[in-house]
Amino acid sequence: MSEKDQVSAFSQEIIAFQRKNNLTDTEMALNSHVSVEHIHNIKAMREAPEPSIVASLRDYMEHKPTGK
């Protein structure tokens, strides 16, 4: 899978997670400790995220507590 395809798949994963949990980019940024700018850029596919950013977002999405 190319890097662009990986970024696209990850951005779709973030969007689906936000829809399922009714989260804004700001809420996701605050809870995952990833800047809202990074989240915007990943979703718009303007940047390939650093592995540490991917790890932080995935960790949050896998272990999200109830109540945001």
All heavy atoms as TSV, in Angstrom:
chain	resi	resn	atom	element	x	y	z
A	1	MET	N	N	0.859	-1.183	0.000
A	1	MET	CA	C	0.000	0.000	0.000
A	1	MET	C	C	0.898	1.236	0.000
A	1	MET	O	O	1.829	1.328	0.778
A	1	MET	CB	C	-0.909	-0.032	1.243
A	1	MET	CG	C	-1.872	1.122	1.308
A	1	MET	SD	S	-2.935	1.133	2.787
A	1	MET	CE	C	-3.935	-0.300	2.566
A	2	SER	N	N	0.601	2.173	-0.866
A	2	SER	CA	C	1.407	3.391	-0.950
A	2	SER	C	C	1.160	4.283	0.263
A	2	SER	O	O	0.170	4.136	0.977
A	2	SER	CB	C	1.084	4.164	-2.231
A	2	SER	OG	O	-0.159	4.818	-2.102
A	3	GLU	N	N	2.069	5.232	0.471
A	3	GLU	CA	C	1.935	6.150	1.614
A	3	GLU	C	C	0.641	6.960	1.500
A	3	GLU	O	O	-0.054	7.174	2.482
A	3	GLU	CB	C	3.138	7.081	1.688
A	3	GLU	CG	C	3.108	7.978	2.911
A	3	GLU	CD	C	4.347	8.846	3.042
A	3	GLU	OE1	O	5.431	8.417	2.619
A	3	GLU	OE2	O	4.206	9.958	3.564
A	4	LYS	N	N	0.312	7.376	0.274
A	4	LYS	CA	C	-0.921	8.154	0.074
A	4	LYS	C	C	-2.152	7.321	0.425
A	4	LYS	O	O	-3.083	7.820	1.051
A	4	LYS	CB	C	-1.008	8.652	-1.359
A	4	LYS	CG	C	-2.192	9.547	-1.600
A	4	LYS	CD	C	-2.205	10.136	-2.978
A	4	LYS	CE	C	-3.412	11.040	-3.124
A	4	LYS	NZ	N	-3.442	11.737	-4.374
A	5	ASP	N	N	-2.147	6.053	0.058
A	5	ASP	CA	C	-3.267	5.168	0.396
A	5	ASP	C	C	-3.374	4.959	1.905
A	5	ASP	O	O	-4.464	4.900	2.453
A	5	ASP	CB	C	-3.131	3.814	-0.298
A	5	ASP	CG	C	-3.324	3.902	-1.797
A	5	ASP	OD1	O	-3.974	4.862	-2.271
A	5	ASP	OD2	O	-2.816	3.012	-2.506
A	6	GLN	N	N	-2.213	4.865	2.579
A	6	GLN	CA	C	-2.208	4.697	4.036
A	6	GLN	C	C	-2.767	5.942	4.724
A	6	GLN	O	O	-3.545	5.832	5.667
A	6	GLN	CB	C	-0.794	4.412	4.542
A	6	GLN	CG	C	-0.300	3.037	4.187
A	6	GLN	CD	C	1.151	2.823	4.586
A	6	GLN	OE1	O	1.884	3.768	4.855
A	6	GLN	NE2	N	1.563	1.569	4.615
A	7	VAL	N	N	-2.362	7.135	4.249
A	7	VAL	CA	C	-2.878	8.381	4.821
A	7	VAL	C	C	-4.378	8.468	4.577
A	7	VAL	O	O	-5.148	8.830	5.466
A	7	VAL	CB	C	-2.141	9.612	4.238
A	7	VAL	CG1	C	-2.809	10.903	4.676
A	7	VAL	CG2	C	-0.680	9.615	4.665
A	8	SER	N	N	-4.812	8.115	3.377
A	8	SER	CA	C	-6.233	8.154	3.048
A	8	SER	C	C	-7.023	7.202	3.939
A	8	SER	O	O	-8.072	7.563	4.468
A	8	SER	CB	C	-6.440	7.790	1.580
A	8	SER	OG	O	-7.806	7.732	1.273
A	9	ALA	N	N	-6.523	5.995	4.126
A	9	ALA	CA	C	-7.216	5.019	4.970
A	9	ALA	C	C	-7.271	5.499	6.416
A	9	ALA	O	O	-8.301	5.371	7.080
A	9	ALA	CB	C	-6.515	3.667	4.886
A	10	PHE	N	N	-6.178	6.075	6.906
A	10	PHE	CA	C	-6.152	6.559	8.283
A	10	PHE	C	C	-7.081	7.754	8.451
A	10	PHE	O	O	-7.786	7.856	9.456
A	10	PHE	CB	C	-4.717	6.907	8.696
A	10	PHE	CG	C	-4.574	7.226	10.157
A	10	PHE	CD1	C	-5.037	6.354	11.126
A	10	PHE	CD2	C	-3.986	8.405	10.564
A	10	PHE	CE1	C	-4.908	6.633	12.475
A	10	PHE	CE2	C	-3.851	8.705	11.917
A	10	PHE	CZ	C	-4.316	7.819	12.875
A	11	SER	N	N	-7.114	8.635	7.463
A	11	SER	CA	C	-8.018	9.788	7.564
A	11	SER	C	C	-9.470	9.320	7.582
A	11	SER	O	O	-10.289	9.848	8.342
A	11	SER	CB	C	-7.772	10.794	6.432
A	11	SER	OG	O	-8.135	10.267	5.186
A	12	GLN	N	N	-9.807	8.321	6.790
A	12	GLN	CA	C	-11.168	7.772	6.798
A	12	GLN	C	C	-11.492	7.118	8.138
A	12	GLN	O	O	-12.611	7.212	8.632
A	12	GLN	CB	C	-11.354	6.765	5.659
A	12	GLN	CG	C	-11.303	7.388	4.282
A	12	GLN	CD	C	-12.376	8.445	4.091
A	12	GLN	OE1	O	-13.519	8.282	4.497
A	12	GLN	NE2	N	-12.008	9.540	3.460
A	13	GLU	N	N	-10.494	6.489	8.736
A	13	GLU	CA	C	-10.669	5.866	10.054
A	13	GLU	C	C	-10.977	6.934	11.119
A	13	GLU	O	O	-11.861	6.750	11.957
A	13	GLU	CB	C	-9.384	5.122	10.408
A	13	GLU	CG	C	-9.473	4.240	11.606
A	13	GLU	CD	C	-8.166	3.492	11.853
A	13	GLU	OE1	O	-7.430	3.188	10.892
A	13	GLU	OE2	O	-7.888	3.223	13.038
A	14	ILE	N	N	-10.257	8.047	11.057
A	14	ILE	CA	C	-10.493	9.150	12.000
A	14	ILE	C	C	-11.898	9.712	11.811
A	14	ILE	O	O	-12.639	9.916	12.781
A	14	ILE	CB	C	-9.446	10.266	11.822
A	14	ILE	CG1	C	-8.067	9.782	12.270
A	14	ILE	CG2	C	-9.845	11.521	12.602
A	14	ILE	CD1	C	-6.929	10.720	11.899
A	15	ILE	N	N	-12.283	9.961	10.569
A	15	ILE	CA	C	-13.601	10.523	10.278
A	15	ILE	C	C	-14.703	9.590	10.772
A	15	ILE	O	O	-15.669	10.034	11.408
A	15	ILE	CB	C	-13.743	10.823	8.771
A	15	ILE	CG1	C	-12.808	11.975	8.386
A	15	ILE	CG2	C	-15.189	11.139	8.399
A	15	ILE	CD1	C	-12.594	12.139	6.898
A	16	ALA	N	N	-14.565	8.297	10.519
A	16	ALA	CA	C	-15.578	7.330	10.966
A	16	ALA	C	C	-15.657	7.301	12.498
A	16	ALA	O	O	-16.759	7.247	13.067
A	16	ALA	CB	C	-15.253	5.939	10.427
A	17	PHE	N	N	-14.515	7.350	13.162
A	17	PHE	CA	C	-14.475	7.352	14.623
A	17	PHE	C	C	-15.177	8.591	15.175
A	17	PHE	O	O	-15.963	8.507	16.122
A	17	PHE	CB	C	-13.021	7.295	15.110
A	17	PHE	CG	C	-12.885	7.363	16.596
A	17	PHE	CD1	C	-13.060	6.232	17.370
A	17	PHE	CD2	C	-12.579	8.560	17.227
A	17	PHE	CE1	C	-12.940	6.295	18.755
A	17	PHE	CE2	C	-12.447	8.631	18.602
A	17	PHE	CZ	C	-12.631	7.487	19.377
A	18	GLN	N	N	-14.896	9.747	14.569
A	18	GLN	CA	C	-15.516	10.991	15.033
A	18	GLN	C	C	-17.036	10.947	14.835
A	18	GLN	O	O	-17.777	11.385	15.705
A	18	GLN	CB	C	-14.929	12.193	14.299
A	18	GLN	CG	C	-13.531	12.529	14.766
A	18	GLN	CD	C	-12.982	13.728	14.031
A	18	GLN	OE1	O	-12.769	13.688	12.823
A	18	GLN	NE2	N	-12.760	14.799	14.770
A	19	ARG	N	N	-17.484	10.446	13.722
A	19	ARG	CA	C	-18.926	10.353	13.473
A	19	ARG	C	C	-19.585	9.424	14.475
A	19	ARG	O	O	-20.632	9.743	15.042
A	19	ARG	CB	C	-19.195	9.863	12.054
A	19	ARG	CG	C	-19.004	10.926	11.029
A	19	ARG	CD	C	-19.395	10.456	9.659
A	19	ARG	NE	N	-19.149	11.517	8.698
A	19	ARG	CZ	C	-18.857	11.317	7.442
A	19	ARG	NH1	N	-18.783	10.073	6.964
A	19	ARG	NH2	N	-18.645	12.328	6.630
A	20	LYS	N	N	-18.977	8.262	14.684
A	20	LYS	CA	C	-19.537	7.266	15.602
A	20	LYS	C	C	-19.651	7.822	17.019
A	20	LYS	O	O	-20.619	7.546	17.726
A	20	LYS	CB	C	-18.652	6.019	15.600
A	20	LYS	CG	C	-19.087	4.954	16.571
A	20	LYS	CD	C	-18.115	3.801	16.569
A	20	LYS	CE	C	-18.470	2.829	17.691
A	20	LYS	NZ	N	-17.408	1.871	17.918
A	21	ASN	N	N	-18.667	8.615	17.431
A	21	ASN	CA	C	-18.611	9.119	18.801
A	21	ASN	C	C	-19.048	10.578	18.931
A	21	ASN	O	O	-18.918	11.160	20.009
A	21	ASN	CB	C	-17.205	8.944	19.355
A	21	ASN	CG	C	-16.858	7.483	19.515
A	21	ASN	OD1	O	-17.331	6.830	20.427
A	21	ASN	ND2	N	-16.056	6.952	18.598
A	22	ASN	N	N	-19.522	11.151	17.822
A	22	ASN	CA	C	-19.997	12.534	17.822
A	22	ASN	C	C	-18.940	13.498	18.392
A	22	ASN	O	O	-19.216	14.257	19.320
A	22	ASN	CB	C	-21.316	12.638	18.593
A	22	ASN	CG	C	-22.038	13.927	18.313
A	22	ASN	OD1	O	-21.901	14.512	17.236
A	22	ASN	ND2	N	-22.802	14.403	19.274
A	23	LEU	N	N	-17.736	13.422	17.840
A	23	LEU	CA	C	-16.618	14.252	18.300
A	23	LEU	C	C	-16.220	15.270	17.242
A	23	LEU	O	O	-16.146	14.949	16.055
A	23	LEU	CB	C	-15.382	13.387	18.582
A	23	LEU	CG	C	-15.452	12.417	19.747
A	23	LEU	CD1	C	-14.255	11.485	19.711
A	23	LEU	CD2	C	-15.481	13.186	21.048
A	24	THR	N	N	-15.929	16.474	17.688
A	24	THR	CA	C	-15.374	17.490	16.797
A	24	THR	C	C	-13.862	17.289	16.740
A	24	THR	O	O	-13.280	16.554	17.547
A	24	THR	CB	C	-15.662	18.905	17.318
A	24	THR	OG1	O	-14.977	19.072	18.564
A	24	THR	CG2	C	-17.152	19.141	17.505
A	25	ASP	N	N	-13.210	17.968	15.806
A	25	ASP	CA	C	-11.749	17.918	15.732
A	25	ASP	C	C	-11.125	18.446	17.020
A	25	ASP	O	O	-10.135	17.910	17.503
A	25	ASP	CB	C	-11.239	18.739	14.538
A	25	ASP	CG	C	-11.516	18.067	13.203
A	25	ASP	OD1	O	-11.940	16.894	13.179
A	25	ASP	OD2	O	-11.296	18.726	12.169
A	26	THR	N	N	-11.720	19.494	17.575
A	26	THR	CA	C	-11.183	20.084	18.803
A	26	THR	C	C	-11.270	19.096	19.963
A	26	THR	O	O	-10.300	18.933	20.716
A	26	THR	CB	C	-11.950	21.377	19.156
A	26	THR	OG1	O	-11.837	22.281	18.053
A	26	THR	CG2	C	-11.406	22.019	20.413
A	27	GLU	N	N	-12.406	18.423	20.111
A	27	GLU	CA	C	-12.551	17.434	21.180
A	27	GLU	C	C	-11.559	16.286	21.003
A	27	GLU	O	O	-10.940	15.826	21.962
A	27	GLU	CB	C	-13.977	16.883	21.209
A	27	GLU	CG	C	-15.005	17.897	21.673
A	27	GLU	CD	C	-16.427	17.440	21.432
A	27	GLU	OE1	O	-16.706	16.779	20.408
A	27	GLU	OE2	O	-17.267	17.763	22.287
A	28	MET	N	N	-11.398	15.854	19.765
A	28	MET	CA	C	-10.464	14.768	19.493
A	28	MET	C	C	-9.040	15.209	19.809
A	28	MET	O	O	-8.262	14.444	20.379
A	28	MET	CB	C	-10.577	14.334	18.033
A	28	MET	CG	C	-9.696	13.182	17.687
A	28	MET	SD	S	-10.638	11.890	16.946
A	28	MET	CE	C	-9.346	10.744	16.565
A	29	ALA	N	N	-8.702	16.432	19.456
A	29	ALA	CA	C	-7.360	16.943	19.724
A	29	ALA	C	C	-7.090	17.017	21.223
A	29	ALA	O	O	-6.032	16.586	21.693
A	29	ALA	CB	C	-7.187	18.319	19.084
A	30	LEU	N	N	-8.036	17.553	21.965
A	30	LEU	CA	C	-7.855	17.668	23.417
A	30	LEU	C	C	-7.703	16.303	24.076
A	30	LEU	O	O	-6.872	16.120	24.961
A	30	LEU	CB	C	-9.029	18.421	24.043
A	30	LEU	CG	C	-9.091	19.912	23.747
A	30	LEU	CD1	C	-10.418	20.488	24.236
A	30	LEU	CD2	C	-7.928	20.631	24.406
A	31	ASN	N	N	-8.508	15.355	23.654
A	31	ASN	CA	C	-8.493	14.033	24.280
A	31	ASN	C	C	-7.308	13.174	23.849
A	31	ASN	O	O	-6.844	12.340	24.625
A	31	ASN	CB	C	-9.800	13.304	23.989
A	31	ASN	CG	C	-10.979	13.979	24.648
A	31	ASN	OD1	O	-10.874	14.501	25.736
A	31	ASN	ND2	N	-12.115	13.967	23.972
A	32	SER	N	N	-6.827	13.350	22.635
A	32	SER	CA	C	-5.729	12.520	22.131
A	32	SER	C	C	-4.365	13.176	22.318
A	32	SER	O	O	-3.345	12.545	22.090
A	32	SER	CB	C	-5.934	12.224	20.648
A	32	SER	OG	O	-5.817	13.420	19.888
A	33	HIS	N	N	-4.363	14.451	22.706
A	33	HIS	CA	C	-3.118	15.221	22.871
A	33	HIS	C	C	-2.360	15.385	21.553
A	33	HIS	O	O	-1.137	15.449	21.529
A	33	HIS	CB	C	-2.214	14.602	23.943
A	33	HIS	CG	C	-2.904	14.434	25.252
A	33	HIS	ND1	N	-3.219	15.492	26.071
A	33	HIS	CD2	C	-3.383	13.326	25.869
A	33	HIS	CE1	C	-3.842	15.045	27.145
A	33	HIS	NE2	N	-3.964	13.741	27.042
A	34	VAL	N	N	-3.119	15.449	20.468
A	34	VAL	CA	C	-2.574	15.736	19.130
A	34	VAL	C	C	-3.191	17.055	18.706
A	34	VAL	O	O	-4.383	17.274	18.891
A	34	VAL	CB	C	-2.946	14.611	18.128
A	34	VAL	CG1	C	-2.564	14.986	16.716
A	34	VAL	CG2	C	-2.285	13.297	18.538
A	35	SER	N	N	-2.393	17.942	18.139
A	35	SER	CA	C	-2.916	19.267	17.795
A	35	SER	C	C	-4.033	19.171	16.760
A	35	SER	O	O	-4.051	18.284	15.905
A	35	SER	CB	C	-1.804	20.176	17.270
A	35	SER	OG	O	-1.478	19.849	15.942
A	36	VAL	N	N	-4.957	20.103	16.881
A	36	VAL	CA	C	-6.083	20.144	15.951
A	36	VAL	C	C	-5.574	20.383	14.525
A	36	VAL	O	O	-6.158	19.869	13.564
A	36	VAL	CB	C	-7.137	21.190	16.393
A	36	VAL	CG1	C	-6.682	22.598	16.155
A	36	VAL	CG2	C	-8.468	20.939	15.732
A	37	GLU	N	N	-4.478	21.105	14.379
A	37	GLU	CA	C	-3.896	21.334	13.049
A	37	GLU	C	C	-3.448	20.019	12.415
A	37	GLU	O	O	-3.657	19.794	11.221
A	37	GLU	CB	C	-2.713	22.306	13.122
A	37	GLU	CG	C	-3.104	23.728	13.456
A	37	GLU	CD	C	-3.302	23.989	14.953
A	37	GLU	OE1	O	-3.011	23.093	15.789
A	37	GLU	OE2	O	-3.777	25.083	15.277
A	38	HIS	N	N	-2.829	19.150	13.216
A	38	HIS	CA	C	-2.419	17.839	12.692
A	38	HIS	C	C	-3.642	17.039	12.264
A	38	HIS	O	O	-3.637	16.419	11.202
A	38	HIS	CB	C	-1.626	17.040	13.729
A	38	HIS	CG	C	-0.203	17.434	13.873
A	38	HIS	ND1	N	0.695	17.466	12.835
A	38	HIS	CD2	C	0.489	17.814	14.969
A	38	HIS	CE1	C	1.875	17.843	13.269
A	38	HIS	NE2	N	1.772	18.074	14.570
A	39	ILE	N	N	-4.683	17.054	13.079
A	39	ILE	CA	C	-5.889	16.298	12.735
A	39	ILE	C	C	-6.511	16.829	11.452
A	39	ILE	O	O	-6.866	16.060	10.557
A	39	ILE	CB	C	-6.889	16.314	13.911
A	39	ILE	CG1	C	-6.305	15.510	15.081
A	39	ILE	CG2	C	-8.250	15.757	13.488
A	39	ILE	CD1	C	-7.074	15.595	16.372
A	40	HIS	N	N	-6.597	18.152	11.313
A	40	HIS	CA	C	-7.127	18.756	10.075
A	40	HIS	C	C	-6.287	18.333	8.874
A	40	HIS	O	O	-6.831	17.938	7.841
A	40	HIS	CB	C	-7.110	20.286	10.146
A	40	HIS	CG	C	-8.167	20.880	10.999
A	40	HIS	ND1	N	-9.494	20.939	10.649
A	40	HIS	CD2	C	-8.087	21.476	12.210
A	40	HIS	CE1	C	-10.180	21.532	11.604
A	40	HIS	NE2	N	-9.353	21.863	12.576
A	41	ASN	N	N	-4.972	18.430	9.003
A	41	ASN	CA	C	-4.081	18.111	7.888
A	41	ASN	C	C	-4.130	16.636	7.511
A	41	ASN	O	O	-4.062	16.290	6.334
A	41	ASN	CB	C	-2.648	18.533	8.199
A	41	ASN	CG	C	-2.471	20.030	8.159
A	41	ASN	OD1	O	-3.264	20.755	7.556
A	41	ASN	ND2	N	-1.437	20.523	8.819
A	42	ILE	N	N	-4.244	15.761	8.505
A	42	ILE	CA	C	-4.338	14.329	8.219
A	42	ILE	C	C	-5.645	14.042	7.475
A	42	ILE	O	O	-5.656	13.342	6.461
A	42	ILE	CB	C	-4.255	13.498	9.510
A	42	ILE	CG1	C	-2.857	13.625	10.131
A	42	ILE	CG2	C	-4.588	12.031	9.235
A	42	ILE	CD1	C	-2.771	13.130	11.565
A	43	LYS	N	N	-6.749	14.592	7.977
A	43	LYS	CA	C	-8.048	14.358	7.337
A	43	LYS	C	C	-8.099	14.942	5.931
A	43	LYS	O	O	-8.753	14.374	5.057
A	43	LYS	CB	C	-9.163	14.937	8.200
A	43	LYS	CG	C	-9.402	14.124	9.467
A	43	LYS	CD	C	-10.330	14.789	10.445
A	43	LYS	CE	C	-11.662	15.169	9.901
A	43	LYS	NZ	N	-12.548	15.782	10.917
A	44	ALA	N	N	-7.414	16.055	5.703
A	44	ALA	CA	C	-7.386	16.678	4.376
A	44	ALA	C	C	-6.286	16.072	3.503
A	44	ALA	O	O	-6.130	16.465	2.348
A	44	ALA	CB	C	-7.163	18.184	4.506
A	45	MET	N	N	-5.543	15.131	4.067
A	45	MET	CA	C	-4.434	14.451	3.389
A	45	MET	C	C	-3.373	15.434	2.909
A	45	MET	O	O	-2.790	15.283	1.850
A	45	MET	CB	C	-4.952	13.558	2.254
A	45	MET	CG	C	-5.815	12.445	2.782
A	45	MET	SD	S	-6.314	11.160	1.627
A	45	MET	CE	C	-6.767	12.043	0.175
A	46	ARG	N	N	-3.132	16.476	3.715
A	46	ARG	CA	C	-2.079	17.439	3.414
A	46	ARG	C	C	-0.770	17.069	4.094
A	46	ARG	O	O	0.248	17.688	3.848
A	46	ARG	CB	C	-2.491	18.843	3.858
A	46	ARG	CG	C	-3.544	19.460	2.981
A	46	ARG	CD	C	-3.773	20.898	3.342
A	46	ARG	NE	N	-4.413	20.964	4.648
A	46	ARG	CZ	C	-5.562	21.576	4.887
A	46	ARG	NH1	N	-6.193	22.189	3.924
A	46	ARG	NH2	N	-6.081	21.582	6.092
A	47	GLU	N	N	-0.807	16.091	4.993
A	47	GLU	CA	C	0.421	15.660	5.645
A	47	GLU	C	C	0.347	14.178	5.960
A	47	GLU	O	O	-0.719	13.645	6.232
A	47	GLU	CB	C	0.699	16.453	6.926
A	47	GLU	CG	C	0.014	15.949	8.166
A	47	GLU	CD	C	0.395	16.704	9.428
A	47	GLU	OE1	O	0.389	17.949	9.421
A	47	GLU	OE2	O	0.677	16.040	10.426
A	48	ALA	N	N	1.499	13.547	5.852
A	48	ALA	CA	C	1.626	12.165	6.307
A	48	ALA	C	C	2.041	12.249	7.768
A	48	ALA	O	O	3.060	12.837	8.090
A	48	ALA	CB	C	2.676	11.428	5.490
A	49	PRO	N	N	1.220	11.731	8.666
A	49	PRO	CA	C	1.502	11.896	10.089
A	49	PRO	C	C	2.732	11.130	10.545
A	49	PRO	O	O	3.045	10.058	10.022
A	49	PRO	CB	C	0.246	11.344	10.761
A	49	PRO	CG	C	-0.347	10.416	9.767
A	49	PRO	CD	C	0.017	10.957	8.425
A	50	GLU	N	N	3.414	11.711	11.512
A	50	GLU	CA	C	4.551	11.050	12.152
A	50	GLU	C	C	4.035	9.793	12.857
A	50	GLU	O	O	2.890	9.776	13.327
A	50	GLU	CB	C	5.169	11.983	13.200
A	50	GLU	CG	C	5.666	13.293	12.662
A	50	GLU	CD	C	7.084	13.171	12.146
A	50	GLU	OE1	O	7.848	12.358	12.703
A	50	GLU	OE2	O	7.404	13.884	11.192
A	51	PRO	N	N	4.874	8.782	12.987
A	51	PRO	CA	C	4.442	7.563	13.691
A	51	PRO	C	C	3.944	7.830	15.119
A	51	PRO	O	O	3.001	7.191	15.581
A	51	PRO	CB	C	5.694	6.690	13.701
A	51	PRO	CG	C	6.472	7.139	12.506
A	51	PRO	CD	C	6.196	8.615	12.392
A	52	SER	N	N	4.540	8.806	15.809
A	52	SER	CA	C	4.102	9.103	17.181
A	52	SER	C	C	2.690	9.690	17.197
A	52	SER	O	O	1.911	9.419	18.117
A	52	SER	CB	C	5.077	10.059	17.865
A	52	SER	OG	O	5.130	11.290	17.178
A	53	ILE	N	N	2.343	10.459	16.178
A	53	ILE	CA	C	0.999	11.035	16.088
A	53	ILE	C	C	-0.014	9.939	15.789
A	53	ILE	O	O	-1.089	9.890	16.399
A	53	ILE	CB	C	0.955	12.158	15.032
A	53	ILE	CG1	C	1.772	13.345	15.530
A	53	ILE	CG2	C	-0.476	12.563	14.712
A	53	ILE	CD1	C	1.965	14.449	14.537
A	54	VAL	N	N	0.335	9.060	14.869
A	54	VAL	CA	C	-0.547	7.931	14.554
A	54	VAL	C	C	-0.759	7.092	15.814
A	54	VAL	O	O	-1.890	6.707	16.135
A	54	VAL	CB	C	0.045	7.060	13.417
A	54	VAL	CG1	C	-0.767	5.791	13.238
A	54	VAL	CG2	C	0.098	7.849	12.119
A	55	ALA	N	N	0.314	6.841	16.558
A	55	ALA	CA	C	0.216	6.037	17.781
A	55	ALA	C	C	-0.690	6.708	18.808
A	55	ALA	O	O	-1.522	6.041	19.433
A	55	ALA	CB	C	1.599	5.793	18.366
A	56	SER	N	N	-0.559	8.025	18.974
A	56	SER	CA	C	-1.401	8.745	19.936
A	56	SER	C	C	-2.871	8.682	19.542
A	56	SER	O	O	-3.740	8.438	20.386
A	56	SER	CB	C	-0.976	10.210	20.032
A	56	SER	OG	O	0.269	10.329	20.633
A	57	LEU	N	N	-3.147	8.904	18.266
A	57	LEU	CA	C	-4.543	8.868	17.806
A	57	LEU	C	C	-5.127	7.461	17.903
A	57	LEU	O	O	-6.253	7.278	18.356
A	57	LEU	CB	C	-4.643	9.399	16.376
A	57	LEU	CG	C	-4.434	10.903	16.238
A	57	LEU	CD1	C	-4.295	11.288	14.768
A	57	LEU	CD2	C	-5.573	11.677	16.882
A	58	ARG	N	N	-4.356	6.473	17.488
A	58	ARG	CA	C	-4.839	5.087	17.569
A	58	ARG	C	C	-5.072	4.672	19.029
A	58	ARG	O	O	-6.060	4.015	19.334
A	58	ARG	CB	C	-3.862	4.127	16.912
A	58	ARG	CG	C	-3.891	4.195	15.405
A	58	ARG	CD	C	-3.391	2.915	14.782
A	58	ARG	NE	N	-3.235	3.050	13.360
A	58	ARG	CZ	C	-4.234	2.948	12.496
A	58	ARG	NH1	N	-5.451	2.740	12.925
A	58	ARG	NH2	N	-4.017	3.071	11.213
A	59	ASP	N	N	-4.163	5.059	19.912
A	59	ASP	CA	C	-4.318	4.730	21.324
A	59	ASP	C	C	-5.609	5.337	21.864
A	59	ASP	O	O	-6.372	4.666	22.558
A	59	ASP	CB	C	-3.112	5.222	22.126
A	59	ASP	CG	C	-3.192	4.813	23.583
A	59	ASP	OD1	O	-3.276	3.596	23.862
A	59	ASP	OD2	O	-3.180	5.720	24.445
A	60	TYR	N	N	-5.852	6.589	21.537
A	60	TYR	CA	C	-7.092	7.238	21.987
A	60	TYR	C	C	-8.318	6.532	21.406
A	60	TYR	O	O	-9.276	6.240	22.121
A	60	TYR	CB	C	-7.100	8.718	21.608
A	60	TYR	CG	C	-8.444	9.348	21.874
A	60	TYR	CD1	C	-8.923	9.473	23.168
A	60	TYR	CD2	C	-9.256	9.762	20.833
A	60	TYR	CE1	C	-10.183	10.015	23.415
A	60	TYR	CE2	C	-10.503	10.305	21.075
A	60	TYR	CZ	C	-10.961	10.425	22.371
A	60	TYR	OH	O	-12.205	10.938	22.606
A	61	MET	N	N	-8.276	6.231	20.107
A	61	MET	CA	C	-9.446	5.622	19.467
A	61	MET	C	C	-9.712	4.213	20.005
A	61	MET	O	O	-10.860	3.804	20.107
A	61	MET	CB	C	-9.268	5.594	17.942
A	61	MET	CG	C	-9.336	6.981	17.326
A	61	MET	SD	S	-9.396	7.037	15.525
A	61	MET	CE	C	-7.775	6.469	15.067
A	62	GLU	N	N	-8.672	3.505	20.384
A	62	GLU	CA	C	-8.847	2.148	20.907
A	62	GLU	C	C	-9.277	2.140	22.370
A	62	GLU	O	O	-9.896	1.192	22.827
A	62	GLU	CB	C	-7.551	1.358	20.751
A	62	GLU	CG	C	-7.240	1.029	19.312
A	62	GLU	CD	C	-5.859	0.429	19.121
A	62	GLU	OE1	O	-5.174	0.120	20.131
A	62	GLU	OE2	O	-5.454	0.271	17.960
A	63	HIS	N	N	-8.904	3.189	23.114
A	63	HIS	CA	C	-9.161	3.188	24.558
A	63	HIS	C	C	-10.010	4.364	25.008
A	63	HIS	O	O	-9.943	4.771	26.165
A	63	HIS	CB	C	-7.833	3.200	25.319
A	63	HIS	CG	C	-6.977	2.032	24.984
A	63	HIS	ND1	N	-5.914	2.138	24.102
A	63	HIS	CD2	C	-7.021	0.746	25.362
A	63	HIS	CE1	C	-5.351	0.947	23.981
A	63	HIS	NE2	N	-6.002	0.079	24.722
A	64	LYS	N	N	-10.796	4.907	24.111
A	64	LYS	CA	C	-11.614	6.081	24.433
A	64	LYS	C	C	-12.544	5.787	25.591
A	64	LYS	O	O	-13.331	4.843	25.548
A	64	LYS	CB	C	-12.452	6.495	23.213
A	64	LYS	CG	C	-13.368	7.665	23.477
A	64	LYS	CD	C	-14.353	7.803	22.334
A	64	LYS	CE	C	-15.514	8.673	22.670
A	64	LYS	NZ	N	-16.278	8.282	23.824
A	65	PRO	N	N	-12.442	6.592	26.655
A	65	PRO	CA	C	-13.391	6.394	27.762
A	65	PRO	C	C	-14.781	6.891	27.384
A	65	PRO	O	O	-14.920	7.724	26.498
A	65	PRO	CB	C	-12.802	7.249	28.884
A	65	PRO	CG	C	-11.916	8.238	28.203
A	65	PRO	CD	C	-11.495	7.638	26.898
A	66	THR	N	N	-15.788	6.378	28.026
A	66	THR	CA	C	-17.137	6.859	27.777
A	66	THR	C	C	-17.272	8.289	28.264
A	66	THR	O	O	-16.611	8.689	29.205
A	66	THR	CB	C	-18.186	6.000	28.504
A	66	THR	OG1	O	-17.586	5.315	29.566
A	66	THR	CG2	C	-18.870	5.053	27.598
A	67	GLY	N	N	-18.095	9.037	27.612
A	67	GLY	CA	C	-18.275	10.438	27.987
A	67	GLY	C	C	-17.229	11.333	27.381
A	67	GLY	O	O	-16.995	12.424	27.858
A	68	LYS	N	N	-16.585	10.882	26.310
A	68	LYS	CA	C	-15.562	11.629	25.580
A	68	LYS	C	C	-14.309	11.660	26.387
A	68	LYS	O	O	-13.263	11.658	26.057
A	68	LYS	CB	C	-16.008	13.019	25.183
A	68	LYS	CG	C	-17.197	12.995	24.273
A	68	LYS	CD	C	-17.592	14.372	23.873
A	68	LYS	CE	C	-18.872	14.314	23.058
A	68	LYS	NZ	N	-19.377	15.585	22.679
